[in-house]
Amino acid sequence: MGAFVIPEDIESLDNDALSEAVDGAFAAGRALAAIPDEEITDDQVVRLGALYEFHTKAADALSARRAEAEDRANRLSASRTAFSAAPEEEEEDKGEEAEEVEEPVEEEVVEEPAVEEEPPAKPAPAPAEPTDTASARRSFASRAARKTPDAQKKAPMPEAPRASLTAAADVPSFSAGQKFSNLNEAAKAIGVSLNNLPKGAPKGTHARNGAVVITLPDNKFNQNEYRGRDEEMLLAAASESRLEGGSLVAAGGWGAPSETLMDFCGGETTEGLISLPEVTITRGGVQYTKGPSFDDVLGATEGFWDMTEAVAEAGTEEKTSLRPELPDFVEKRLDAVGVMIEAGLLLRKGWPEVIERYTELALVAHQYKLHAKTIAQIAAYTGAPVNVPNGFGNALDVLHILDVVAYGERQRNALGENQTLEVVLPRWVKGVLKADLSNRTGVDFLNVTDQQINGWFAARNLRVQWLAYWQNVDVTTAGIATKYPANVDAFMYPAGTFVRGTSDVITLDTVYDSVNLKKNDYVHLFTEQGTVVTNPCNTGRAIRIPLAANGRTGAADISDNLFVAGA
């Protein structure tokens, strides 16, 4: 069989041909990736990069086609289900009222009591199950990315998968594993599970019924795949910077049947929460080691020598050697985080919208709590922020100071000049930058966009995450914010420095307790999950930058230029 030839145009291939091309590129790339570093040629490295780039694009295109076909099939199935009963109902109407066969069908349907029945729910598309071959392809992609950094930069970001809601086992009227498209549908299962709890049980009875299971998206980085190789799992997840995708955001409240509107306002979002590469931890914890750093080797006093010919001839100086030391392993255990809601049985019967609204808010607030915990765990690794007071004293010092710190990090870690570094800032800093530019005289900066600001950082090879719910602006007793903080803290680190580990399944349960029943109370929601932030490689920095949106464009004294103190 001849060497695999990369097709020039993916769009011209049908699904079968595209699938064969993906398999062919994978097989060819795997053969090249198996060549040891000391034996692989420059041409083979270039070939490997081209195969990786094609394989990534072709696999994404094939997945998109299959997802589109599956979505079409699901929509077609739902439509057919919705209309399958219509002909039978129409024939039944004609049989019972044959004398009115010429009456319009619409008038018959309006009078039927069947209008109280709920229309069949549209089934949610099932997430694609990963195969062993797909997992192997991703392993090849990770190795190819390490050998071809240019191809890695060009690889498109995959669409983030979302969590799925399914019915737990033994919920009456629901089949085990039945999928829900939103929290409203899941709430019905919670209600059924609650009604199925025992009534009039003796004192001391405790029963717990499953209701809803939230399954997180499939994650190729999990301890079942990497058996006993926790460190390899963390490093594989950290090899690429991946944005966090998908989040559980509940739908709006239910409309009550009475004339009084009993719905509630909504609009809460999980936008602006921190994003880290993630791995799935199934054994309660993870072990890893960062190993030696470049600083350790560069700063070693032994193993390097520099002697003149005279010293060598005199034999007065001996050559030394550098001896590797065994690195220590770090163990990190999952922390349990969760939320529970107790409510009254009478309230649930009379005004269920209140409870459902609290459920929506609690699930969003849970994400914010997890966000704050993640930031605190990162801060534990970086330590207290280091004050960086240099600069003119304007808001654009954020750019200048971060640029200088980034050069220091690249220098300290022997990174390339174009190596992108991650920066974490509160999102209100964008407002300070815009205000500072608007204060400059003779320049129209009234219409600065977020894209322009991101471009300024990108030009310095910095990728910024603009976070909500971190270093919040002060709100006065009148309930409004009147000024920005005088300082801002920022994290900076190479991509993959921090990796978050999570448990793979979140369960929503209803709980019956005889003690609560006597008070007409019940546990409406109980959910718990594990989380931990690890630091498998590199070092993160925390810095503190002063802010002043004064529009200054130069130093107050010519002898006091940017970052250079006067004599």
C-alpha positions in Angstrom: 0.0 0.0 0.0 1.4 3.4 -1.0 1.9 6.4 1.3 -1.2 8.3 2.4 -1.8 11.4 0.2 -3.5 14.3 2.0 -6.6 15.4 0.0 -6.6 19.0 -1.1 -10.3 19.7 -0.5 -12.2 18.2 2.4 -15.6 19.5 1.2 -15.3 17.5 -2.0 -15.2 14.2 -0.1 -18.4 12.4 0.9 -18.8 11.0 4.4 -17.3 7.6 3.5 -14.3 9.1 1.8 -13.8 11.6 4.5 -13.9 8.8 7.2 -11.3 6.8 5.2 -9.1 9.9 4.9 -9.3 10.5 8.7 -8.3 6.9 9.3 -5.5 7.1 6.8 -4.1 10.3 8.2 -4.2 8.8 11.7 -2.4 5.6 10.6 0.3 7.5 8.7 0.8 10.0 11.6 1.0 7.2 14.2 3.8 5.6 12.2 5.8 8.8 12.1 5.0 9.6 15.8 6.6 6.3 16.8 10.0 7.3 15.4 12.4 8.3 18.2 13.4 11.9 18.5 17.0 11.2 17.6 16.0 9.4 14.4 13.2 11.4 13.0 14.3 13.7 10.1 13.3 17.3 9.4 11.1 16.2 6.4 9.3 13.7 8.6 8.6 16.4 11.2 7.1 18.6 8.5 5.1 15.6 7.2 3.9 14.9 10.8 2.7 18.4 11.3 0.8 18.4 8.0 -0.9 15.1 8.9 -1.8 16.5 12.3 -3.3 19.7 10.8 -5.3 17.7 8.2 -6.4 15.1 10.7 -7.7 17.7 13.1 -9.7 19.6 10.4 -11.0 16.4 8.8 -12.1 14.9 12.1 -13.9 18.1 13.1 -15.6 18.2 9.7 -16.7 14.6 10.0 -18.0 15.1 13.5 -20.0 18.1 12.4 -21.6 16.2 9.5 -22.6 13.3 11.8 -24.0 15.7 14.4 -26.0 17.5 11.7 -27.4 14.2 10.4 -28.2 13.0 13.9 -29.9 16.3 14.7 -32.0 16.0 11.5 -33.0 12.5 12.4 -34.0 13.5 15.9 -36.1 16.5 14.7 -37.8 14.2 12.1 -38.5 11.6 14.8 -40.0 14.2 17.1 -42.2 15.6 14.4 -43.5 12.2 13.4 -44.2 11.4 17.1 -46.1 14.6 17.6 -48.4 14.0 14.7 -48.7 10.2 14.8 -51.9 10.2 17.0 -53.8 12.8 14.9 -55.3 10.5 12.2 -56.6 8.1 14.8 -58.2 10.8 16.9 -59.8 12.2 13.7 -61.2 8.8 12.7 -62.6 8.4 16.2 -64.3 11.7 16.0 -65.9 10.8 12.7 -67.2 7.5 14.0 -68.9 9.1 17.0 -70.4 12.0 15.1 -70.9 10.8 11.6 -73.7 13.3 11.0 -71.3 16.1 11.4 -68.7 14.8 9.0 -68.7 18.1 7.1 -67.9 20.1 10.2 -64.4 21.8 10.1 -61.9 19.7 12.0 -60.6 22.7 14.0 -64.0 23.1 15.7 -64.0 19.4 16.8 -60.4 19.7 18.2 -61.3 22.8 20.3 -64.0 20.9 22.2 -62.0 17.8 22.9 -60.8 17.4 26.5 -57.5 16.0 25.2 -56.1 19.5 24.9 -55.1 19.2 28.6 -52.5 16.6 27.6 -49.0 17.8 27.2 -47.4 17.5 23.7 -44.6 14.9 23.5 -41.3 16.4 24.4 -38.7 16.8 21.7 -35.9 14.4 22.5 -32.5 16.0 23.1 -29.7 14.8 20.8 -27.6 12.2 22.6 -23.9 13.1 23.0 -21.6 11.1 20.7 -19.9 8.2 22.5 -16.1 8.2 22.2 -14.5 5.1 20.7 -11.2 3.5 21.4 -10.0 4.6 17.9 -11.1 8.2 18.6 -9.1 8.1 21.9 -6.1 6.8 20.1 -6.4 9.6 17.5 -6.5 12.2 20.2 -3.3 10.7 21.7 -1.6 11.0 18.3 -2.9 14.5 18.0 -1.3 15.4 21.4 2.0 14.0 20.4 2.0 15.6 17.0 1.1 19.0 18.6 4.2 18.8 20.8 6.4 18.2 17.8 4.8 20.8 15.6 4.0 23.9 17.6 3.0 25.9 14.5 0.3 23.4 13.6 -0.9 23.4 17.2 -1.5 27.2 17.0 -3.5 26.8 13.8 -5.7 24.0 15.1 -9.3 25.1 15.6 -10.9 25.1 19.0 -13.4 22.3 19.3 -17.0 23.1 20.3 -17.4 22.7 24.0 -19.7 19.7 24.9 -22.5 20.2 27.4 -23.7 18.2 30.4 -26.7 16.0 30.0 -29.7 15.6 32.3 -31.3 12.1 32.6 -33.8 10.4 34.8 -32.5 8.3 37.7 -33.5 4.7 38.0 -36.9 3.7 39.6 -38.6 7.1 39.0 -42.3 6.3 38.2 -43.5 7.3 34.7 -39.9 7.9 33.6 -37.6 5.3 32.1 -34.1 5.0 33.5 -31.7 7.3 31.6 -34.5 9.3 29.9 -33.0 12.5 28.7 -34.3 16.0 29.6 -33.7 19.1 27.5 -33.9 21.6 30.4 -34.5 21.9 34.2 -38.3 22.3 33.8 -38.6 18.8 32.4 -36.2 17.5 35.1 -38.3 19.2 37.8 -41.2 16.9 36.9 -39.1 13.9 37.6 -38.1 15.4 41.0 -41.8 16.0 41.8 -42.7 12.4 40.8 -39.9 11.0 42.9 -41.0 13.2 45.9 -44.6 11.9 45.6 -43.3 8.3 45.6 -41.7 8.7 49.0 -43.5 6.8 51.9 -46.4 8.4 53.7 -47.2 8.0 57.4 -43.9 6.1 58.1 -42.9 5.5 61.7 -40.5 7.8 63.6 -36.8 7.4 62.5 -37.6 6.4 58.9 -35.2 7.8 56.4 -35.6 7.2 52.7 -33.8 8.7 49.7 -35.0 8.4 46.1 -32.9 9.3 43.1 -34.5 11.8 40.7 -32.2 13.3 38.2 -28.6 12.6 37.2 -26.4 15.2 35.6 -23.7 13.6 33.6 -20.7 15.7 32.7 -19.4 15.7 29.1 -17.1 12.8 28.2 -13.5 13.7 29.1 -10.7 11.7 27.5 -8.5 12.8 30.4 -9.7 10.4 33.2 -8.2 7.9 35.6 -9.8 5.0 33.9 -8.0 5.7 30.7 -4.7 6.6 32.4 -4.5 3.7 34.9 -1.9 4.5 37.5 -0.5 7.4 35.4 -1.9 10.4 37.0 1.0 12.7 36.1 0.7 11.7 32.4 -3.0 12.5 32.5 -2.5 16.0 34.0 0.3 16.8 31.5 -1.8 15.6 28.6 -4.7 17.8 29.7 -2.4 20.8 30.1 -0.7 20.4 26.7 -3.3 22.7 25.1 -5.2 25.7 26.4 -8.9 24.8 26.2 -11.8 27.1 27.1 -14.5 25.8 29.4 -17.6 25.0 27.5 -21.2 24.6 28.5 -22.8 25.1 31.8 -26.1 24.2 33.4 -28.3 27.2 33.3 -32.0 26.5 34.2 -34.9 27.8 32.1 -37.5 30.3 33.3 -40.2 29.6 35.9 -43.6 27.8 35.1 -46.6 29.9 34.4 -49.4 29.4 37.0 -52.9 28.5 35.6 -54.6 31.4 37.4 -54.8 34.9 36.0 -52.2 36.2 38.5 -48.7 36.0 36.9 -46.5 34.1 39.3 -43.4 33.8 37.2 -40.1 35.4 38.2 -37.4 37.4 36.5 -34.4 35.6 35.2 -31.2 36.4 33.3 -28.5 35.1 35.6 -25.5 33.8 33.7 -22.3 31.8 34.3 -20.5 34.0 31.8 -17.1 35.3 33.0 -16.2 32.3 35.3 -12.7 31.0 35.2 -11.7 28.4 32.6 -9.1 25.7 33.2 -8.2 22.4 31.4 -10.0 19.6 33.2 -9.4 15.9 34.0 -11.9 13.4 35.4 -10.8 11.9 38.8 -12.5 8.7 39.7 -10.4 7.6 42.7 -10.7 10.4 45.1 -7.4 12.0 44.4 -4.4 12.4 42.0 -0.6 12.2 42.4 1.9 14.0 40.2 5.4 15.6 40.2 6.5 18.8 38.6 10.1 17.5 38.3 13.1 19.8 37.8 12.8 23.3 36.3 15.1 25.1 34.0 16.0 27.4 36.9 17.2 24.4 38.8 19.6 23.3 36.1 20.7 26.8 35.0 21.5 27.8 38.6 23.4 24.6 39.5 27.0 25.2 40.8 28.2 21.8 39.6 28.1 20.1 36.2 29.4 23.1 34.2 32.9 24.4 33.9 34.8 27.1 32.1 38.6 26.9 32.4 41.5 28.4 30.5 44.2 26.3 28.9 46.7 27.2 31.7 44.3 26.0 34.4 43.7 22.8 32.4 47.4 22.1 32.1 48.1 22.9 35.7 45.4 20.4 36.7 44.3 22.5 39.7 40.6 22.4 38.9 38.5 19.3 38.5 35.5 18.9 36.3 32.3 18.4 38.1 29.1 16.6 37.1 25.4 17.4 37.5 23.5 14.6 39.3 19.7 14.3 38.8 17.7 14.2 42.0 14.5 12.3 42.5 11.5 14.7 42.5 8.9 14.5 45.2 5.4 13.5 44.3 2.4 15.7 45.3 -0.9 14.3 46.2 -4.1 16.3 45.9 -7.5 15.0 47.1 -10.9 16.1 45.9 -12.9 18.5 48.0 -16.6 18.0 48.2 -18.7 20.9 47.2 -22.5 20.9 46.9 -25.8 22.6 47.6 -29.1 21.5 49.3 -32.5 23.1 49.4 -35.3 22.3 51.9 -38.8 23.4 51.2 -42.3 23.0 52.6 -44.7 20.4 51.1 -47.6 22.9 51.2 -45.5 25.5 49.4 -44.6 23.0 46.7 -48.3 22.2 46.2 -49.5 25.8 46.2 -46.7 27.8 44.6 -44.1 25.5 43.0 -42.6 28.3 40.9 -41.0 29.7 44.1 -39.1 26.5 44.7 -38.1 26.1 41.1 -36.8 29.6 41.0 -34.7 28.9 44.1 -33.4 25.8 42.3 -32.4 27.8 39.3 -30.6 30.4 41.4 -28.9 27.8 43.6 -27.5 25.9 40.6 -26.0 29.1 39.1 -24.8 30.3 42.6 -23.1 26.9 42.9 -21.1 27.6 39.8 -20.0 31.0 41.3 -19.0 29.3 44.5 -16.9 26.8 42.5 -15.4 29.7 40.5 -14.4 31.5 43.7 -12.9 28.2 45.2 -10.9 27.7 42.0 -9.4 31.2 42.2 -8.5 30.7 45.8 -6.8 27.4 45.0 -4.7 29.1 42.3 -3.8 31.9 44.7 -2.5 29.2 47.1 0.0 28.1 44.5 1.1 31.7 43.4 1.2 33.2 46.9 0.5 36.8 47.8 0.5 39.3 44.9 3.8 41.1 44.3 3.4 44.9 44.1 4.6 46.3 40.7 4.5 50.1 41.3 6.5 51.1 38.2 4.9 53.2 35.4 3.4 56.6 34.7 0.4 56.0 36.9 -2.2 55.5 34.2 -4.5 52.6 33.3 -2.4 51.6 30.3 0.3 50.5 32.8 -1.7 47.3 32.9 -0.4 46.5 29.4 3.1 47.8 30.0 3.7 46.0 33.3 2.2 42.7 32.1 4.4 42.9 29.1 7.5 43.3 31.2 6.5 40.5 33.6 5.8 38.3 30.6 9.3 38.9 29.3 10.7 37.9 32.7 8.7 34.7 32.7 9.8 33.7 29.2 13.4 34.5 30.2 13.2 32.5 33.5 11.6 29.4 31.8 13.7 29.7 28.6 10.4 30.1 26.6 10.3 31.4 23.0 9.5 35.1 22.5 6.2 34.2 20.9 5.1 31.9 23.6 1.6 32.8 24.7 1.0 33.3 28.4 -2.3 33.2 30.2 -3.4 36.3 32.1 -6.4 36.4 34.5 -8.0 39.9 35.2 -11.4 41.1 36.5 -13.5 42.2 33.6 -14.1 45.7 34.9 -10.4 46.5 34.0 -11.6 46.9 30.4 -13.7 49.9 31.6 -10.7 51.4 33.3 -8.7 51.1 30.0 -11.5 52.7 28.1 -11.8 55.6 30.6 -8.1 56.2 30.5 -7.9 56.4 26.8 -11.0 58.7 26.7 -9.2 61.1 29.1 -6.3 61.6 26.6 -6.4 65.0 24.9 -6.5 65.4 21.2 -7.3 61.7 20.6 -10.8 60.2 20.0 -11.0 57.1 22.0 -14.7 57.2 22.9 -15.5 54.1 21.0 -13.0 51.6 22.1 -14.3 48.0 21.7 -13.5 44.9 23.7 -12.0 43.4 20.5 -9.5 46.2 20.3 -8.5 45.7 23.9 -8.1 42.0 23.4 -6.0 42.8 20.3 -3.6 44.9 22.4 -2.9 42.0 24.7 -2.7 39.5 21.7 -0.1 41.7 20.1 2.0 41.1 23.3 1.3 37.3 23.1 -1.0 37.5 26.1 -4.3 35.7 26.3 -6.7 37.3 28.8 -9.6 35.7 30.7 -11.9 38.6 31.9 -13.5 37.2 35.0 -16.7 38.2 36.8 -17.1 37.9 40.6 -13.5 38.6 41.4 -12.1 41.8 43.0 -15.6 43.3 42.6 -16.0 47.1 42.4 -17.2 48.7 45.6 -20.9 49.4 45.8 -21.9 52.3 48.1 -24.7 52.2 50.7 -26.9 53.7 48.0 -26.5 50.6 46.0 -24.4 51.9 43.1 -20.7 51.7 42.2 -19.0 55.1 41.9 -15.3 54.3 41.3 -12.9 51.6 40.3 -10.4 50.1 42.8 -7.0 51.8 43.1 -5.2 48.5 42.4 -5.9 45.3 40.5 -4.4 41.8 41.0 -3.6 39.6 38.0 -2.5 36.0 37.5 0.0 35.1 34.8 1.2 31.6 33.8 2.1 29.5 30.8 -0.9 27.6 29.4 -1.5 24.3 31.2 0.1 25.4 34.5 -3.1 24.7 36.4 -5.4 21.8 35.7 -8.8 21.2 37.5 -9.9 17.7 38.5 -13.5 16.9 38.9 -15.8 14.0 39.6 -17.7 12.8 36.6 -21.3 12.5 37.8 -23.5 15.0 39.7 -26.7 13.5 41.2 -29.8 15.5 42.1 -31.9 13.7 44.7 -35.1 14.2 46.7 -34.8 13.0 50.3 -37.6 11.9 52.6 -37.1 12.2 56.4 -39.8 11.4 58.9 -38.5 14.2 61.2 -39.0 16.8 58.4 -42.3 15.3 57.4 -43.8 16.2 60.7 -43.0 19.8 59.9 -44.3 19.4 56.3 -40.8 19.9 55.0 -38.7 17.9 52.5 -35.3 18.1 50.8 -36.0 19.4 47.3 -32.5 19.3 46.0 -29.2 17.7 47.2 -26.2 17.6 44.9 -22.5 17.2 45.6 -19.4 16.9 43.4 -15.6 16.7 43.9 -13.1 19.3 42.7 -9.4 20.2 43.1 -6.9 22.4 41.2 -3.5 20.9 40.5 -0.2 22.5 39.4 1.5 19.8 37.3 4.0 22.1 35.6 5.5 25.6 35.5 4.9 28.3 38.0 2.1 30.9 38.2 2.7 34.5 39.2 0.3 36.9 41.1 1.0 40.6 40.7 -0.6 43.8 41.9 -0.8 46.8 39.6 -1.9 50.4 40.6 -4.6 52.0 38.5 -5.4 55.6 37.6 -7.5 56.6 34.6 -5.9 60.0 34.3 -5.0 60.0 30.6 -1.3 60.6 31.2 1.0 59.8 28.3 4.4 60.5 29.8 6.4 60.7 33.0 5.9 63.7 35.3 9.7 64.3 35.2 11.9 63.6 32.2 14.3 61.8 34.5 11.6 59.4 35.6 10.7 57.4 32.5 8.7 54.2 32.4 10.3 51.6 34.6 13.5 53.7 35.1 13.9 55.6 38.4 15.6 59.0 38.3 19.2 59.3 39.4 
